C-alpha cells in the first residue's frame, strides 16, 4: 500500500471540506479513489460512473500520464505518487 497525494479540482472541493490536496492509501488508482470516497461522501459519485469506470468528463492523471492510457483504475501506485482529478474542458473556436 502506498500513500498518494490526490489533487482535487475546485468544483469538487465542496466534498472535501475545501481541501485542494488530500492523501489516501491504496495499491491502485481505484483503491486510492475508494479510500477517498469512504472519507468524503459524494466525491466518488462525481468521479466514477455507476459501473465503476471514470466518468467521461473526468480525467485522472498519475503524474503526467492519463490512467486511461495505462491500466485504468487498476494502475498501480507508488509511495509519493500524485493523482490529479481533472475535469474535462470543452472549448475552442466555433
matplotlib code that plots the C-alpha trace (Angstrom):
import matplotlib.pyplot as plt

x = [0.0, 1.2, 0.3, -0.6, -1.4, -4.6, -5.2, -8.8, -10.2, -12.2, -15.6, -15.2, -13.7, -17.2, -17.0, -13.5, -14.2, -12.4, -9.2, -7.3, -5.0, -5.6, -3.6, -5.0, -3.6, -4.0, -2.3, -4.0, -5.7, -9.1, -8.2, -7.0, -10.3, -12.3, -10.3, -11.1, -14.8, -15.0, -13.9, -15.6, -19.2, -20.4, -16.9, -16.7, -20.1, -18.7, -15.6, -16.8, -19.8, -22.3, -20.3, -17.2, -15.4, -14.1, -16.8, -16.3, -15.9, -13.3, -9.6, -7.3, -3.6, -1.0, 1.9, 1.8, 0.1, -3.6, -4.6, -6.8, -3.5, -2.1, -4.2, -7.1, -8.3, -6.0, -2.9, -0.5, 0.6, 3.8, 4.6, 4.7, 2.8, 0.5, -3.0, -4.8, -8.5, -9.0, -12.4, -12.6, -12.9, -14.6, -14.0, -12.2, -13.3, -16.8]
y = [0.0, 3.5, 6.9, 9.1, 12.8, 13.4, 16.9, 17.9, 20.4, 23.4, 22.1, 19.0, 20.8, 21.2, 17.4, 17.7, 20.5, 22.9, 20.9, 21.1, 18.2, 15.1, 11.9, 8.5, 5.0, 2.2, -0.2, 1.1, 4.2, 2.6, 1.8, 5.3, 6.7, 4.3, 5.4, 9.0, 8.2, 6.5, 9.6, 12.2, 11.4, 12.2, 12.5, 9.1, 9.5, 12.7, 11.0, 7.4, 6.3, 3.7, 0.9, 2.0, 3.4, 7.0, 9.4, 10.6, 14.2, 13.4, 12.8, 11.0, 11.7, 9.7, 12.1, 13.3, 10.2, 9.7, 6.5, 5.6, 5.1, 2.9, 0.2, 2.5, 2.1, -0.9, 1.2, 0.5, 3.5, 4.0, 5.9, 9.6, 9.5, 12.3, 11.6, 14.5, 14.6, 17.0, 17.9, 17.8, 21.2, 21.9, 25.0, 26.4, 28.4, 27.9]
z = [0.0, -0.9, 0.3, -2.7, -2.9, -4.7, -6.2, -6.1, -8.6, -7.4, -8.5, -6.2, -3.1, -1.6, -1.0, 0.7, 3.1, 0.7, 0.5, -2.7, -1.9, 0.2, 1.0, 0.5, 0.8, -1.8, -4.2, -7.3, -8.6, -7.9, -4.3, -3.7, -5.1, -2.9, 0.2, -0.6, -1.2, 2.1, 3.9, 1.7, 1.0, -2.6, -4.1, -5.7, -7.4, -9.1, -10.4, -11.2, -13.2, -11.7, -13.4, -11.6, -14.6, -14.7, -15.9, -19.4, -18.4, -15.7, -16.4, -14.0, -14.2, -12.3, -12.6, -16.2, -17.6, -18.2, -16.4, -19.4, -21.3, -18.5, -16.8, -15.9, -12.3, -11.9, -12.5, -9.6, -7.4, -5.6, -2.4, -3.1, -6.4, -7.3, -8.7, -10.2, -10.9, -13.8, -15.2, -19.0, -20.5, -23.8, -25.8, -28.7, -31.7, -33.0]

ax = plt.figure().add_subplot(projection="3d")
ax.plot(x, y, z, "-o")
ax.set_aspect("equal")
plt.show()
